[in-house]
Amino acid sequence: MASVSEVEVEVSYEEMSSLELVKQMKDMLKVLEKKAKADESKLKKFEAKEEKRERAAPAKGVRPSQLDENNAWVEFVHQHMLGNGWKSFTHKERHGKGIAEIEFPESEEIVLPGGEDGQTVMVFRGVEPAQQPSLSHAMSVSKAYKEFDVYAEWKASWDAEHPEEEKQQVKAEAKAVVRVSMTLAEKMAEKARKEAEKEAEKEEKKAERERKKAAAEAKKKQEKADKEAAKQLAALNKSVKGGPKAAVLRAMVPVMKPGVKAVWVPPENNDVKPWAVKGVTYLRMANDFLFAALPNDALGPPVGLYDPKTDTIDTEQKLVFVDDD
């Protein structure tokens, strides 16, 4: 027989007797108890998993104990280098997506600028400006130092001070990387080259922005000029009696004999007549302003102010209307 948990039924509690209600409640309590136990079991498993994870991971900002010895050795080597100098060595650094093996020169002792009583320091030989090795450099040199007697002496001292420390070695899976070799001078030249490329890219982007800005301004200026020309042309067409076509028909270019210059008879105010300038026919107003003559006797855009004395056109001049009054 199916239980309450297996079958969904619509129940009207008002129609049930008190005994039926009690039985219903018992069945519901059994299902509730079963679900509560299942949820409690899941919660315990989750808490155990979290506790195990927290025990395995070191606290944030805390160095694992197995690294203490190595870090102390690197610090000792660093101080030894600063006090006693070093021989040339190879140091690995990131280079793009790979690794570069940089050849660092040996040490030289120089007088500390501004120091008292001739105080000296150890720096890389021939490197300008003067540089001293860092902890990262000491980490590379520390591997070679383990072959010297100084390491055996330091190790005995460390073990004596840390007798109860557990010696653990953490091995990480090696990941294939691209490796290159270069000198310190080559590394500095590579850095300068990248900075120059970055600066050039920056300047190119700036120039591109200036070009786009200039193009946008030129386009805006041209659109404004086109609108103004269209506005002037519309105003002129409106003022010419009978429209531009009628104006052209009223004043055709007269046929002149060779060698005979046409006589200019000005049209009425705001009207136009054809006029040839150096073989090109324009539409000329009484104030000597010229317009282009388009096909089908249509009035074209403004051209400029015509000078009868020199037979030239000043295209910088703007159109000026003459009232009929």
NORLINLIN-V508789 format. One record per residue. N is the residue number from 1. OMEGA is omega in whole degrees, -180 to 180 (NA if undefined). Layout:
BEGIN
n->[N & N]
omega->[OMEGA & OMEGA]
END
This chain:
BEGIN
n->[1 & 2 & 3 & 4 & 5 & 6 & 7 & 8 & 9 & 10 & 11 & 12 & 13 & 14 & 15 & 16 & 17 & 18 & 19 & 20 & 21 & 22 & 23 & 24 & 25 & 26 & 27 & 28 & 29 & 30 & 31 & 32 & 33 & 34 & 35 & 36 & 37 & 38 & 39 & 40 & 41 & 42 & 43 & 44 & 45 & 46 & 47 & 48 & 49 & 50 & 51 & 52 & 53 & 54 & 55 & 56 & 57 & 58 & 59 & 60 & 61 & 62 & 63 & 64 & 65 & 66 & 67 & 68 & 69 & 70 & 71 & 72 & 73 & 74 & 75 & 76 & 77 & 78 & 79 & 80 & 81 & 82 & 83 & 84 & 85 & 86 & 87 & 88 & 89 & 90 & 91 & 92 & 93 & 94 & 95 & 96 & 97 & 98 & 99 & 100 & 101 & 102 & 103 & 104 & 105 & 106 & 107 & 108 & 109 & 110 & 111 & 112 & 113 & 114 & 115 & 116 & 117 & 118 & 119 & 120 & 121 & 122 & 123 & 124 & 125 & 126 & 127 & 128 & 129 & 130 & 131 & 132 & 133 & 134 & 135 & 136 & 137 & 138 & 139 & 140 & 141 & 142 & 143 & 144 & 145 & 146 & 147 & 148 & 149 & 150 & 151 & 152 & 153 & 154 & 155 & 156 & 157 & 158 & 159 & 160 & 161 & 162 & 163 & 164 & 165 & 166 & 167 & 168 & 169 & 170 & 171 & 172 & 173 & 174 & 175 & 176 & 177 & 178 & 179 & 180 & 181 & 182 & 183 & 184 & 185 & 186 & 187 & 188 & 189 & 190 & 191 & 192 & 193 & 194 & 195 & 196 & 197 & 198 & 199 & 200 & 201 & 202 & 203 & 204 & 205 & 206 & 207 & 208 & 209 & 210 & 211 & 212 & 213 & 214 & 215 & 216 & 217 & 218 & 219 & 220 & 221 & 222 & 223 & 224 & 225 & 226 & 227 & 228 & 229 & 230 & 231 & 232 & 233 & 234 & 235 & 236 & 237 & 238 & 239 & 240 & 241 & 242 & 243 & 244 & 245 & 246 & 247 & 248 & 249 & 250 & 251 & 252 & 253 & 254 & 255 & 256 & 257 & 258 & 259 & 260 & 261 & 262 & 263 & 264 & 265 & 266 & 267 & 268 & 269 & 270 & 271 & 272 & 273 & 274 & 275 & 276 & 277 & 278 & 279 & 280 & 281 & 282 & 283 & 284 & 285 & 286 & 287 & 288 & 289 & 290 & 291 & 292 & 293 & 294 & 295 & 296 & 297 & 298 & 299 & 300 & 301 & 302 & 303 & 304 & 305 & 306 & 307 & 308 & 309 & 310 & 311 & 312 & 313 & 314 & 315 & 316 & 317 & 318 & 319 & 320 & 321 & 322 & 323 & 324 & 325]
omega->[-177 & 179 & -180 & -179 & -175 & -176 & 177 & -179 & 175 & -175 & 173 & -176 & 180 & -178 & -177 & 177 & -180 & 179 & 178 & 178 & 178 & -180 & 179 & -179 & 179 & 180 & 180 & 179 & 178 & 180 & 179 & 179 & 180 & 180 & 179 & 178 & 180 & 179 & 179 & 178 & 178 & -179 & 180 & 179 & 180 & -180 & 178 & 180 & 179 & 180 & 179 & 180 & 180 & 177 & -177 & -177 & 177 & 179 & -179 & 180 & -179 & -179 & 176 & -174 & -178 & 179 & -175 & -177 & -179 & 180 & 179 & 178 & 179 & 178 & 178 & 180 & -180 & 179 & 178 & 179 & -179 & -178 & -173 & -178 & -177 & 174 & 180 & -178 & 178 & -178 & -178 & 177 & 177 & -180 & -175 & 178 & -178 & -178 & 175 & 176 & -175 & 177 & 179 & -178 & 178 & -177 & 169 & -177 & 180 & 177 & -178 & 179 & 180 & -179 & -180 & 175 & 176 & 180 & -177 & 177 & 178 & -180 & 175 & -177 & 173 & -179 & 178 & -8 & -176 & -180 & 174 & 180 & 179 & 176 & 178 & 176 & 180 & 179 & 178 & -178 & -175 & 179 & 179 & -179 & -178 & 178 & -178 & 180 & -177 & -180 & 180 & 179 & -179 & -177 & 179 & 179 & 180 & -179 & 179 & -179 & -178 & -176 & -174 & -180 & 177 & 180 & -180 & 179 & -179 & -179 & 177 & -180 & -178 & -180 & -178 & 179 & 177 & -177 & 176 & 178 & 178 & 176 & 178 & 179 & 178 & 178 & 180 & 177 & 178 & 178 & 179 & 180 & -180 & 178 & 179 & 179 & 179 & 180 & 179 & 178 & 179 & 180 & 179 & 178 & 179 & 180 & 179 & 177 & 179 & 179 & 180 & 180 & -180 & 179 & 180 & 179 & 179 & 179 & 180 & 179 & 180 & 178 & 178 & 180 & 179 & 180 & 180 & 179 & 179 & 179 & 179 & 180 & 179 & 179 & 180 & 179 & 180 & -176 & -179 & -178 & 180 & 178 & -176 & -178 & 179 & -180 & 179 & -180 & -179 & -175 & 178 & 178 & -179 & 178 & -176 & 176 & 179 & 178 & -180 & -178 & -179 & 178 & -177 & 175 & -175 & 176 & 176 & 179 & 179 & 172 & -178 & 174 & 176 & 178 & -177 & 176 & 179 & 174 & 180 & -178 & 176 & 172 & -170 & 177 & 180 & 179 & 176 & 176 & -176 & 173 & 177 & 176 & -178 & 177 & 178 & 175 & -179 & 180 & -179 & -179 & 178 & 180 & -179 & -178 & -178 & 177 & -177 & -177 & -177 & -178 & 180 & -178 & 175 & -176 & 180 & -177 & 179 & -178 & 177 & -179 & 178 & 180 & 179 & -177 & NA]
END
